[in-house]
Each structure stands twice: as structure tokens, then as C-alpha cells.
Amino acid sequence: MTGPIPPLVTTSGTQGGPTGLALTPAGEQPALRADAARNRTRLLEAASRLLSGCGAANLTMEAVATAAGVGKGTVFRRFGDRTGLLIALLDHREQQLQAAFLSGPPPLGPDAPALERLHAFGPALIRHERDHHELILAARTDPLRNYAVPANRLRHTHVMLLLRQAGVEGDTDLLAHTLLAAADTALVHHLTVERGMPLDRVEAGWHDLLDRLAQKS
């Protein structure tokens, strides 16, 4: 028996097809005035340049302030702390992924059967986590907070609703968590980097798990 559907994570952004989901940032950044938004973009552009050169582990608020030509206090006021800055850097990349699975072309986006969308979603998510693993892991200072981040709640709701649309039986709330755990950043990094596992094999694991769930329907 399926559990209750948690509240959908929605914003005023692009609507996400039949599920009614919408784009949502990785963090909880409120709407900004035009001038504040420009300043935030300027800081993020400076941080992105530094990130490509020194890596997430060596990115500091002081370095971002210097690169952007502002005082250190400005960076702290805008992002709160280093974790807030890292989460803000993830927002743009996360929005691109969200746009693809909420409103992009099939099979990842709408207008494809639910099971096909789930098969396309896994590899897209796994590659996203692989490509940005350093930034994601650096921002993950509180393991419990990861489940409350709007972008991750959106992923969970998206997978859960597609499982229900595909007719998968069981507790789709927990099954969605199980599927997403197979694409977790730390796991993907461990398997592909520490163990040298081909990315295709990690993706095949998603497909196999999904097929097993669908066969029990």
C-alpha cells in the first residue's frame, strides 16, 4: 500500500508537465531585487572562475570577495557562509537538470510513458552527480539537511509520481528513496573513481533495479 504523497515543491518557475511540478533552486534563496540579483550573479561568476582553477575544497569566501572586487562582508551577507555559497553555485546546474526532466523532450521529459521517463532519469541524474561530485560533496556538510533541500525533494516527488503512474506496487515513497540512493553523489564517486567501475555499469544497476520493481507490478 502506498504512503501519502508529500507536498509538491513548486515555485513560480517553469511548470513541469503532467505532474504539475516546477523548477526549484537547490537551496532556499528568496527572490531578489534586480540590483541584488546582479550582484549575486557577479559573485557567482567570480566563484565559478575560482572553482575551475582551485577546486571546491580550496574555494574561500575571501578569495571570492577579492575576485569580485568587493568586501568579504558582502559575500557573507549574500550567501551566509561557505556552504551557502556552494549551494548557490549548484543552483544553475540543478536548474538545467530540472528543466530537462520537467519540460524537456522525451523520454526524459513529458510526453513519454512513465517507465521510459524513469529509465531516462536515472542515467541523467547519475551523470549529473558524477560531473559535479566535488561541488556537491563540498556543500553537503549536514547529511540530514540533504533530504530537506528543495531540489532533492523535487527529485523524490518526481520519481515517486512516475512510479505510481507506471503502476509500480508497494510504498512508492520509500521506493523512490531507494532508487535515488542508487544515484547518490558519494556512491557514484566511490564506484567510478575509487573502484574504477565504468559509468555504464552504474547506470545498468539503475535500469535493473527499476525493471525489478516494474515486474512486481
MDAnalysis code that builds the backbone (N, CA, C; Angstrom):
import MDAnalysis as mda
import numpy as np

u = mda.Universe.empty(651, n_residues=217, atom_resindex=np.repeat(np.arange(217), 3), trajectory=True)
u.add_TopologyAttr("name", ["N", "CA", "C"] * 217)
u.add_TopologyAttr("resid", np.arange(1, 218))
u.add_TopologyAttr("resname", ["MET", "THR", "GLY", "PRO", "ILE", "PRO", "PRO", "LEU", "VAL", "THR", "THR", "SER", "GLY", "THR", "GLN", "GLY", "GLY", "PRO", "THR", "GLY", "LEU", "ALA", "LEU", "THR", "PRO", "ALA", "GLY", "GLU", "GLN", "PRO", "ALA", "LEU", "ARG", "ALA", "ASP", "ALA", "ALA", "ARG", "ASN", "ARG", "THR", "ARG", "LEU", "LEU", "GLU", "ALA", "ALA", "SER", "ARG", "LEU", "LEU", "SER", "GLY", "CYS", "GLY", "ALA", "ALA", "ASN", "LEU", "THR", "MET", "GLU", "ALA", "VAL", "ALA", "THR", "ALA", "ALA", "GLY", "VAL", "GLY", "LYS", "GLY", "THR", "VAL", "PHE", "ARG", "ARG", "PHE", "GLY", "ASP", "ARG", "THR", "GLY", "LEU", "LEU", "ILE", "ALA", "LEU", "LEU", "ASP", "HIS", "ARG", "GLU", "GLN", "GLN", "LEU", "GLN", "ALA", "ALA", "PHE", "LEU", "SER", "GLY", "PRO", "PRO", "PRO", "LEU", "GLY", "PRO", "ASP", "ALA", "PRO", "ALA", "LEU", "GLU", "ARG", "LEU", "HIS", "ALA", "PHE", "GLY", "PRO", "ALA", "LEU", "ILE", "ARG", "HIS", "GLU", "ARG", "ASP", "HIS", "HIS", "GLU", "LEU", "ILE", "LEU", "ALA", "ALA", "ARG", "THR", "ASP", "PRO", "LEU", "ARG", "ASN", "TYR", "ALA", "VAL", "PRO", "ALA", "ASN", "ARG", "LEU", "ARG", "HIS", "THR", "HIS", "VAL", "MET", "LEU", "LEU", "LEU", "ARG", "GLN", "ALA", "GLY", "VAL", "GLU", "GLY", "ASP", "THR", "ASP", "LEU", "LEU", "ALA", "HIS", "THR", "LEU", "LEU", "ALA", "ALA", "ALA", "ASP", "THR", "ALA", "LEU", "VAL", "HIS", "HIS", "LEU", "THR", "VAL", "GLU", "ARG", "GLY", "MET", "PRO", "LEU", "ASP", "ARG", "VAL", "GLU", "ALA", "GLY", "TRP", "HIS", "ASP", "LEU", "LEU", "ASP", "ARG", "LEU", "ALA", "GLN", "LYS", "SER"])
u.atoms.positions = np.array([
    [0.854, -1.195, 0.000],
    [0.000, 0.000, 0.000],
    [0.884, 1.236, 0.000],
    [0.559, 2.202, -0.837],
    [1.389, 3.386, -0.947],
    [1.151, 4.347, 0.192],
    [2.213, 5.106, 0.520],
    [2.091, 6.091, 1.578],
    [1.526, 7.372, 1.036],
    [1.258, 8.343, 1.891],
    [0.705, 9.618, 1.439],
    [1.706, 10.395, 0.613],
    [1.218, 11.152, -0.335],
    [2.092, 11.980, -1.165],
    [2.454, 13.235, -0.394],
    [3.776, 13.494, -0.199],
    [4.160, 14.729, 0.482],
    [3.859, 15.923, -0.388],
    [3.818, 17.119, 0.204],
    [3.518, 18.314, -0.585],
    [4.505, 18.487, -1.726],
    [4.003, 18.908, -2.895],
    [4.874, 19.145, -4.023],
    [5.708, 20.384, -3.771],
    [6.945, 20.354, -4.296],
    [7.811, 21.515, -4.223],
    [7.585, 22.330, -5.473],
    [6.986, 23.498, -5.345],
    [6.693, 24.318, -6.512],
    [7.192, 25.726, -6.307],
    [7.474, 26.365, -7.432],
    [7.867, 27.767, -7.400],
    [7.117, 28.459, -8.521],
    [7.478, 29.689, -8.778],
    [6.848, 30.416, -9.873],
    [7.572, 30.182, -11.189],
    [8.445, 29.189, -11.232],
    [9.232, 28.915, -12.429],
    [8.447, 28.124, -13.448],
    [9.184, 27.500, -14.374],
    [8.596, 26.748, -15.468],
    [7.823, 25.558, -14.942],
    [6.623, 25.372, -15.437],
    [5.809, 24.253, -14.989],
    [6.318, 22.967, -15.593],
    [6.078, 21.867, -14.892],
    [6.686, 20.610, -15.264],
    [5.759, 19.588, -15.837],
    [4.892, 19.933, -16.768],
    [4.114, 18.938, -17.470],
    [3.019, 18.354, -16.618],
    [2.687, 17.064, -16.836],
    [1.523, 16.465, -16.213],
    [1.594, 16.353, -14.706],
    [2.784, 16.364, -14.125],
    [2.870, 16.231, -12.679],
    [2.602, 17.547, -11.962],
    [2.708, 18.679, -12.669],
    [2.489, 19.972, -12.042],
    [3.661, 20.441, -11.204],
    [4.813, 19.773, -11.319],
    [5.988, 20.197, -10.582],
    [6.609, 21.388, -11.281],
    [7.426, 22.138, -10.551],
    [8.052, 23.309, -11.136],
    [9.492, 23.400, -10.709],
    [10.273, 24.178, -11.473],
    [11.669, 24.383, -11.148],
    [11.810, 24.959, -9.752],
    [12.799, 24.466, -9.037],
    [13.054, 24.969, -7.694],
    [14.548, 24.974, -7.458],
    [15.085, 25.961, -6.744],
    [16.529, 26.029, -6.540],
    [17.024, 24.941, -5.610],
    [18.326, 24.701, -5.655],
    [18.923, 23.684, -4.794],
    [18.854, 24.105, -3.334],
    [18.969, 25.412, -3.067],
    [18.891, 25.901, -1.698],
    [17.576, 26.586, -1.423],
    [17.593, 27.566, -0.534],
    [16.366, 28.261, -0.185],
    [16.505, 29.751, -0.425],
    [17.177, 30.136, -1.515],
    [17.416, 31.540, -1.821],
    [16.114, 32.251, -2.165],
    [15.725, 33.307, -1.429],
    [14.497, 34.030, -1.735],
    [14.656, 34.888, -2.974],
    [13.522, 35.406, -3.477],
    [13.555, 36.280, -4.644],
    [14.332, 37.550, -4.309],
    [15.093, 38.052, -5.274],
    [15.948, 39.203, -5.047],
    [15.534, 40.370, -5.921],
    [15.828, 41.592, -5.459],
    [15.653, 42.770, -6.289],
    [16.607, 42.677, -7.472],
    [16.346, 43.449, -8.506],
    [17.159, 43.373, -9.723],
    [18.631, 43.669, -9.440],
    [18.908, 44.728, -8.643],
    [20.306, 45.073, -8.364],
    [20.966, 44.002, -7.512],
    [20.224, 43.454, -6.547],
    [20.776, 42.400, -5.700],
    [21.033, 41.147, -6.514],
    [20.143, 40.867, -7.475],
    [20.319, 39.695, -8.337],
    [21.570, 39.852, -9.200],
    [21.805, 41.074, -9.687],
    [23.011, 41.312, -10.496],
    [24.271, 41.120, -9.659],
    [24.259, 41.629, -8.431],
    [25.415, 41.468, -7.555],
    [25.654, 39.999, -7.231],
    [24.567, 39.262, -7.022],
    [24.690, 37.839, -6.726],
    [25.288, 37.104, -7.927],
    [24.833, 37.441, -9.120],
    [25.369, 36.824, -10.333],
    [26.851, 37.134, -10.483],
    [27.229, 38.361, -10.189],
    [28.639, 38.760, -10.275],
    [29.497, 37.932, -9.320],
    [29.012, 37.736, -8.109],
    [29.752, 36.942, -7.136],
    [29.841, 35.482, -7.562],
    [28.752, 34.951, -8.095],
    [28.753, 33.551, -8.514],
    [29.666, 33.339, -9.718],
    [29.722, 34.324, -10.626],
    [30.627, 34.212, -11.765],
    [32.081, 34.194, -11.292],
    [32.387, 35.026, -10.307],
    [33.739, 35.037, -9.745],
    [34.047, 33.712, -9.065],
    [33.077, 33.194, -8.313],
    [33.268, 31.914, -7.625],
    [33.448, 30.774, -8.618],
    [32.704, 30.818, -9.720],
    [32.820, 29.767, -10.744],
    [34.200, 29.770, -11.379],
    [34.734, 30.958, -11.636],
    [36.089, 31.039, -12.209],
    [37.114, 30.452, -11.245],
    [36.966, 30.783, -9.975],
    [37.897, 30.251, -8.979],
    [37.743, 28.742, -8.843],
    [36.507, 28.289, -8.888],
    [36.227, 26.864, -8.720],
    [36.925, 26.037, -9.796],
    [36.919, 26.527, -11.021],
    [37.539, 25.787, -12.114],
    [39.050, 25.716, -11.963],
    [39.606, 26.658, -11.199],
    [41.053, 26.673, -11.039],
    [41.556, 25.983, -9.784],
    [40.842, 26.180, -8.665],
    [41.348, 25.665, -7.388],
    [40.550, 24.505, -6.826],
    [39.345, 24.249, -7.377],
    [38.523, 23.166, -6.852],
    [37.693, 23.628, -5.666],
    [36.633, 22.884, -5.366],
    [35.711, 23.271, -4.308],
    [36.371, 23.268, -2.933],
    [37.297, 22.350, -2.705],
    [37.915, 22.228, -1.388],
    [38.701, 23.482, -1.010],
    [39.220, 24.205, -1.993],
    [40.049, 25.382, -1.722],
    [39.331, 26.703, -1.976],
    [38.044, 26.642, -2.244],
    [37.283, 27.863, -2.500],
    [36.926, 28.533, -1.176],
    [37.325, 29.790, -1.011],
    [37.053, 30.520, 0.220],
    [36.242, 31.774, -0.069],
    [35.555, 32.247, 0.975],
    [34.771, 33.470, 0.846],
    [35.687, 34.662, 0.555],
    [36.873, 34.665, 1.170],
    [37.824, 35.745, 0.970],
    [38.283, 35.816, -0.481],
    [38.553, 34.636, -1.072],
    [39.012, 34.604, -2.458],
    [37.923, 35.092, -3.410],
    [36.690, 34.729, -3.130],
    [35.574, 35.168, -3.968],
    [35.426, 36.680, -3.879],
    [35.534, 37.225, -2.675],
    [35.424, 38.670, -2.490],
    [36.508, 39.408, -3.281],
    [37.730, 38.902, -3.212],
    [38.839, 39.531, -3.935],
    [38.620, 39.460, -5.441],
    [38.201, 38.291, -5.924],
    [37.987, 38.104, -7.360],
    [36.860, 38.984, -7.887],
    [35.852, 39.232, -7.044],
    [34.707, 40.047, -7.454],
    [34.924, 41.525, -7.184],
    [35.997, 41.852, -6.466],
    [36.278, 43.247, -6.172],
    [35.353, 43.855, -5.145],
    [34.920, 43.046, -4.156],
    [34.040, 43.537, -3.092],
    [34.634, 43.147, -1.734],
    [34.041, 43.668, -0.689],
    [34.474, 43.321, 0.642],
    [33.993, 41.923, 1.030],
    [34.729, 41.299, 1.929],
    [34.365, 39.946, 2.368],
    [32.980, 39.925, 2.993],
    [32.616, 41.004, 3.691],
    [31.310, 41.065, 4.322],
    [30.168, 40.973, 3.326],
    [30.388, 41.497, 2.108],
    [29.357, 41.427, 1.070],
    [29.050, 39.986, 0.699],
    [30.081, 39.160, 0.604],
    [29.900, 37.749, 0.250],
    [29.156, 37.021, 1.362],
    [29.534, 37.299, 2.591],
    [28.870, 36.661, 3.729],
    [27.412, 37.095, 3.833],
    [27.125, 38.374, 3.565],
    [25.744, 38.841, 3.633],
    [24.887, 38.189, 2.546],
    [25.481, 37.950, 1.388],
    [24.716, 37.387, 0.287],
    [24.473, 35.895, 0.440],
    [25.487, 35.154, 0.942],
    [25.376, 33.699, 0.972],
    [25.374, 33.088, 2.376],
    [25.635, 33.899, 3.387],
    [25.604, 33.394, 4.758],
    [26.903, 32.758, 5.192],
    [27.319, 31.734, 4.488],
    [28.566, 31.048, 4.802],
    [29.049, 30.313, 3.561],
    [30.141, 29.579, 3.713],
    [30.724, 28.889, 2.566],
    [29.764, 27.841, 2.000],
    [29.049, 27.157, 2.870],
    [28.090, 26.160, 2.403],
    [27.001, 26.806, 1.562],
    [26.528, 27.985, 2.000],
    [25.522, 28.707, 1.235],
    [26.030, 29.104, -0.140],
    [27.308, 29.466, -0.217],
    [27.914, 29.817, -1.499],
    [27.976, 28.598, -2.421],
    [28.380, 27.466, -1.884],
    [28.483, 26.251, -2.686],
    [27.110, 25.812, -3.197],
    [26.102, 25.938, -2.338],
    [24.743, 25.570, -2.749],
    [24.258, 26.496, -3.857],
    [24.591, 27.783, -3.743],
    [24.197, 28.736, -4.780],
    [24.859, 28.388, -6.114],
    [26.105, 27.932, -6.077],
    [26.792, 27.533, -7.298],
    [26.131, 26.322, -7.946],
    [25.548, 25.476, -7.112],
    [24.871, 24.293, -7.630],
    [23.534, 24.626, -8.282],
    [22.949, 25.757, -7.904],
    [21.601, 26.092, -8.373],
    [21.488, 26.087, -9.896],
    [22.434, 26.755, -10.565],
    [22.342, 26.859, -12.019],
    [22.406, 25.474, -12.660],
    [23.320, 24.647, -12.192],
    [23.454, 23.302, -12.749],
    [22.212, 22.473, -12.454],
    [21.660, 22.652, -11.263],
    [20.458, 21.912, -10.881],
    [19.258, 22.346, -11.716],
    [19.156, 23.637, -11.991],
    [18.043, 24.131, -12.797],
    [18.080, 23.555, -14.212],
    [19.283, 23.349, -14.751],
    [19.390, 22.746, -16.078],
    [18.873, 21.313, -16.064],
    [19.221, 20.555, -15.031],
    [18.729, 19.185, -14.911],
    [17.216, 19.173, -14.745],
    [16.710, 20.058, -13.898],
    [15.269, 20.114, -13.662],
    [14.510, 20.447, -14.940],
    [15.020, 21.406, -15.698],
    [14.351, 21.790, -16.939],
    [14.274, 20.606, -17.894],
    [15.302, 19.760, -17.887],
    [15.332, 18.614, -18.789],
    [14.272, 17.583, -18.420],
    [14.123, 17.286, -17.108],
    [13.163, 16.230, -16.768],
    [11.744, 16.749, -16.522],
    [11.586, 18.059, -16.352],
    [10.248, 18.596, -16.152],
    [9.608, 19.081, -17.449],
    [10.400, 19.626, -18.351],
    [9.804, 20.212, -19.553],
    [10.614, 19.959, -20.820],
    [11.638, 19.137, -20.740],
    [12.459, 18.849, -21.901],
    [11.827, 17.802, -22.807],
    [12.523, 17.426, -23.858],
    [11.993, 16.427, -24.794],
    [11.973, 15.036, -24.177],
    [11.079, 14.163, -24.666],
    [11.054, 12.791, -24.200],
    [12.307, 12.046, -24.698],
    [12.716, 10.967, -24.041],
    [11.968, 10.273, -22.978],
    [12.201, 10.835, -21.576],
    [13.165, 11.754, -21.400],
    [13.392, 12.293, -20.070],
    [12.260, 13.225, -19.655],
    [11.797, 14.045, -20.573],
    [10.732, 14.991, -20.273],
    [9.357, 14.404, -20.501],
    [8.317, 15.240, -20.406],
    [6.935, 14.783, -20.599],
    [6.708, 14.184, -21.987],
    [5.516, 13.626, -22.175],
    [5.095, 13.024, -23.446],
    [5.772, 11.689, -23.729],
    [6.269, 11.033, -22.678],
    [6.775, 9.671, -22.777],
    [6.137, 8.872, -21.652],
    [5.978, 7.549, -21.817],
    [5.432, 6.726, -20.738],
    [6.272, 6.858, -19.471],
    [5.619, 6.721, -18.328],
    [6.280, 6.946, -17.045],
    [7.514, 6.072, -16.864],
    [7.415, 4.799, -17.237],
    [8.548, 3.894, -17.042],
    [9.729, 4.294, -17.929],
    [9.450, 4.732, -19.144],
    [10.526, 5.199, -20.023],
    [11.205, 6.435, -19.438],
    [10.401, 7.320, -18.861],
    [10.964, 8.528, -18.255],
    [11.865, 8.174, -17.078],
    [11.452, 7.172, -16.298],
    [12.276, 6.743, -15.169],
    [13.588, 6.132, -15.652],
    [13.526, 5.356, -16.726],
    [14.755, 4.768, -17.271],
    [15.693, 5.847, -17.790],
    [15.143, 6.941, -18.318],
    [15.976, 8.036, -18.805],
    [16.483, 8.912, -17.661],
    [15.672, 9.018, -16.602],
    [16.028, 9.898, -15.485],
    [17.262, 9.390, -14.757],
    [17.370, 8.079, -14.548],
    [18.495, 7.528, -13.795],
    [19.844, 7.913, -14.371],
    [20.126, 7.592, -15.641],
    [21.414, 7.972, -16.216],
    [21.663, 9.478, -16.217],
    [20.606, 10.270, -16.462],
    [20.775, 11.728, -16.442],
    [21.206, 12.202, -15.064],
    [20.583, 11.638, -14.024],
    [20.921, 12.028, -12.661],
    [22.314, 11.534, -12.280],
    [22.624, 10.301, -12.635],
    [23.934, 9.727, -12.299],
    [25.053, 10.543, -12.939],
    [24.876, 10.932, -14.193],
    [25.905, 11.726, -14.864],
    [26.005, 13.136, -14.283],
    [24.857, 13.687, -13.882],
    [24.868, 14.995, -13.218],
    [25.654, 14.924, -11.916],
    [25.400, 13.884, -11.118],
    [26.098, 13.739, -9.846],
    [27.589, 13.495, -10.070],
    [27.923, 12.716, -11.092],
    [29.332, 12.451, -11.395],
    [30.059, 13.725, -11.830],
    [29.422, 14.484, -12.701],
    [30.061, 15.682, -13.249],
    [30.287, 16.766, -12.201],
    [29.425, 16.814, -11.166],
    [29.520, 17.881, -10.164],
    [29.785, 17.347, -8.761],
    [30.391, 16.154, -8.695],
    [30.525, 15.497, -7.388],
    [31.335, 16.317, -6.396],
    [32.405, 16.984, -6.858],
    [33.241, 17.732, -5.930],
    [32.461, 18.878, -5.285],
    [31.720, 19.597, -6.103],
    [30.929, 20.719, -5.601],
    [29.806, 20.227, -4.700],
    [29.139, 19.152, -5.092],
    [28.025, 18.611, -4.311],
    [28.515, 18.110, -2.955],
    [29.602, 17.355, -2.942],
    [30.102, 16.801, -1.686],
    [30.633, 17.906, -0.762],
    [31.224, 18.939, -1.347],
    [31.724, 20.044, -0.526],
    [30.577, 20.800, 0.132],
    [29.426, 20.853, -0.530],
    [28.268, 21.563, 0.020],
    [27.497, 20.713, 1.017],
    [27.762, 19.427, 1.059],
    [26.997, 18.518, 1.905],
    [27.638, 18.419, 3.281],
    [27.480, 19.464, 4.090],
    [28.064, 19.472, 5.429],
    [27.157, 18.824, 6.462],
    [25.870, 18.750, 6.185],
    [24.900, 18.145, 7.099],
    [24.135, 17.067, 6.333],
    [24.408, 15.778, 6.601],
    [23.742, 14.701, 5.856],
    [22.225, 14.767, 5.922],
    [21.672, 15.181, 7.064],
    [20.221, 15.227, 7.209],
    [19.615, 16.366, 6.392],
    [20.347, 17.468, 6.279],
    [19.840, 18.606, 5.522],
    [19.636, 18.253, 4.054],
    [20.409, 17.300, 3.562],
    [20.322, 16.919, 2.164],
    [18.910, 16.498, 1.773],
    [18.187, 15.857, 2.709],
    [16.840, 15.387, 2.396],
    [15.816, 16.523, 2.383],
    [16.158, 17.644, 3.004],
    [15.222, 18.763, 3.097],
    [15.443, 19.813, 2.015],
    [16.547, 19.719, 1.286],
    [16.827, 20.692, 0.230],
    [15.728, 20.601, -0.833],
    [15.125, 21.719, -1.226],
    [14.017, 21.679, -2.184],
    [14.307, 20.893, -3.457],
    [15.500, 21.027, -4.008],
    [15.809, 20.317, -5.251],
    [15.750, 18.807, -5.055],
    [16.220, 18.314, -3.916],
    [16.174, 16.876, -3.665],
    [14.754, 16.411, -3.368],
    [13.972, 17.249, -2.719],
    [12.563, 16.906, -2.500],
    [11.831, 16.836, -3.828],
    [12.198, 17.719, -4.767],
    [11.585, 17.700, -6.092],
    [11.938, 16.406, -6.828],
    [13.196, 16.003, -6.764],
    [13.602, 14.741, -7.397],
    [12.804, 13.575, -6.833],
    [12.680, 13.548, -5.511],
    [11.966, 12.448, -4.867],
    [10.506, 12.421, -5.295],
    [9.868, 13.583, -5.288],
    [8.456, 13.643, -5.681],
    [8.287, 13.243, -7.143],
    [9.186, 13.682, -7.994],
    [9.140, 13.340, -9.418],
    [9.218, 11.821, -9.612],
    [10.185, 11.183, -8.967],
    [10.355, 9.735, -9.107],
    [9.157, 8.996, -8.518],
    [8.674, 9.450, -7.365],
    [7.546, 8.799, -6.719],
    [6.293, 8.851, -7.593],
    [6.011, 10.009, -8.179],
    [4.832, 10.130, -9.025],
    [4.955, 9.289, -10.293],
    [6.154, 9.228, -10.864],
    [6.340, 8.396, -12.053],
    [6.185, 6.914, -11.721],
    [6.638, 6.499, -10.545],
    [6.446, 5.107, -10.128],
    [4.957, 4.786, -10.031],
    [4.191, 5.704, -9.491],
    [2.746, 5.486, -9.364],
    [2.082, 5.468, -10.733],
    [2.514, 6.386, -11.617],
    [1.944, 6.414, -12.964],
    [2.290, 5.147, -13.732],
    [3.446, 4.551, -13.431],
    [3.855, 3.321, -14.097],
    [3.171, 2.090, -13.503],
    [2.393, 2.285, -12.439],
    [1.674, 1.185, -11.823],
    [2.517, 0.320, -10.916],
    [3.654, 0.832, -10.459],
    [4.506, 0.073, -9.546],
    [3.807, -0.070, -8.207],
    [3.750, -1.279, -7.698],
    [3.085, -1.537, -6.427],
    [4.053, -1.328, -5.265],
    [3.486, -1.204, -4.074],
    [4.302, -1.034, -2.881],
    [4.325, 0.408, -2.416],
    [5.181, 0.685, -1.470],
    [5.303, 2.020, -0.892],
    [6.195, 2.855, -1.804],
    [5.567, 3.568, -2.728],
    [6.344, 4.313, -3.721],
    [7.159, 5.449, -3.107],
    [6.752, 5.924, -1.944],
    [7.538, 6.936, -1.234],
    [8.915, 6.365, -0.895],
    [8.936, 5.189, -0.267],
    [10.205, 4.564, 0.103],
    [10.950, 4.030, -1.120],
    [10.225, 3.531, -2.099],
    [10.874, 3.023, -3.302],
    [11.597, 4.141, -4.054],
    [11.026, 5.336, -4.045],
    [11.680, 6.474, -4.682],
    [12.993, 6.799, -3.979],
    [12.987, 6.733, -2.656],
    [14.232, 6.959, -1.910],
    [15.268, 5.894, -2.272],
    [14.819, 4.655, -2.430],
    [15.734, 3.568, -2.765],
    [16.377, 3.790, -4.129],
    [15.574, 4.182, -5.101],
    [16.117, 4.458, -6.433],
    [17.114, 5.623, -6.406],
    [16.738, 6.686, -5.722],
    [17.615, 7.857, -5.681],
    [18.921, 7.554, -4.949],
    [18.871, 6.653, -3.969],
    [20.092, 6.274, -3.259],
    [21.095, 5.621, -4.200],
    [20.603, 4.943, -5.241],
    [21.490, 4.297, -6.209],
    [22.229, 5.312, -7.069],
    [21.752, 6.555, -7.073],
    [22.395, 7.616, -7.856],
    [23.039, 8.660, -6.952],
    [23.222, 8.341, -5.682],
    [23.795, 9.300, -4.730],
    [25.205, 9.706, -5.147],
    [25.518, 10.970, -4.953],
    [26.809, 11.513, -5.371],
    [27.985, 10.739, -4.794],
    [27.966, 10.502, -3.482],
    [29.078, 9.818, -2.834],
    [29.234, 8.398, -3.366],
    [28.112, 7.705, -3.579],
    [28.173, 6.338, -4.093],
    [28.713, 6.316, -5.522],
    [28.202, 7.200, -6.363],
    [28.664, 7.252, -7.754],
    [30.154, 7.556, -7.803],
    [30.621, 8.487, -6.970],
    [32.051, 8.824, -6.922],
    [32.870, 7.625, -6.447],
    [32.396, 6.956, -5.407],
    [33.108, 5.791, -4.877],
    [33.227, 4.693, -5.936],
    [32.131, 4.407, -6.614],
    [32.131, 3.320, -7.580],
    [32.977, 3.638, -8.814],
    [32.838, 4.862, -9.338],
    [33.510, 5.194, -10.589],
    [34.967, 5.615, -10.400],
    [35.279, 6.245, -9.263],
    [36.639, 6.741, -9.036],
    [37.440, 5.791, -8.150],
    [36.916, 5.480, -6.976],
    [37.653, 4.632, -6.039],
    [37.748, 3.187, -6.533],
    [36.683, 2.683, -7.127],
    [36.676, 1.297, -7.596],
    [36.881, 1.159, -9.095],
    [36.881, 2.273, -9.809],
    [37.126, 2.229, -11.237],
    [36.024, 1.565, -12.039],
    [34.805, 1.593, -11.532],
    [33.694, 0.950, -12.217],
    [33.238, 1.808, -13.391],
    [33.012, 1.219, -14.559],
    [32.517, 2.003, -15.695],
    [31.161, 2.636, -15.374],
    [30.957, 3.846, -15.859],
    [29.702, 4.534, -15.597],
    [28.525, 3.757, -16.177],
    [28.742, 3.095, -17.295],
    [27.669, 2.300, -17.905],
    [27.169, 1.215, -16.959],
    [28.072, 0.658, -16.167],
    [27.664, -0.386, -15.223],
    [26.806, 0.195, -14.106],
    [27.147, 1.408, -13.639],
    [26.346, 2.069, -12.606],
    [24.953, 2.357, -13.150],
    [24.887, 2.832, -14.375],
    [23.595, 3.114, -14.992],
    [22.787, 1.832, -15.193],
    [23.476, 0.739, -15.554],
    [22.789, -0.545, -15.730],
    [22.160, -0.999, -14.420],
    [22.805, -0.672, -13.304],
    [22.241, -1.019, -11.997],
    [20.912, -0.318, -11.756],
    [20.810, 0.946, -12.184],
    [19.543, 1.687, -12.082],
    [18.463, 0.993, -12.908],
    [18.803, 0.657, -14.145],
    [17.822, 0.011, -15.023],
    [17.376, -1.340, -14.456],
    [18.316, -2.101, -13.924],
    [17.988, -3.414, -13.366],
    [17.056, -3.274, -12.161],
    [17.374, -2.332, -11.274],
    [16.534, -2.116, -10.096],
    [15.137, -1.674, -10.504],
    [15.065, -0.772, -11.465],
    [13.773, -0.283, -11.932],
    [12.967, -1.405, -12.587],
    [13.623, -2.229, -13.393],
    [12.930, -3.345, -14.036],
    [12.376, -4.330, -13.012],
    [13.139, -4.573, -11.956],
    [12.683, -5.494, -10.921],
    [11.448, -4.955, -10.195],
    [11.446, -3.640, -9.981],
    [10.281, -3.026, -9.349],
    [9.055, -3.121, -10.262],
    [9.269, -2.867, -11.554],
    [8.161, -2.874, -12.509],
    [7.595, -4.278, -12.708],
    [8.444, -5.299, -12.634],
    [7.999, -6.669, -12.834],
    [7.067, -7.153, -11.729],
    [7.167, -6.524, -10.552],
    [6.334, -6.921, -9.423],
    [4.983, -6.217, -9.441],
    [4.777, -5.368, -10.437],
    [3.527, -4.613, -10.510],
    [2.396, -5.482, -11.043],
])
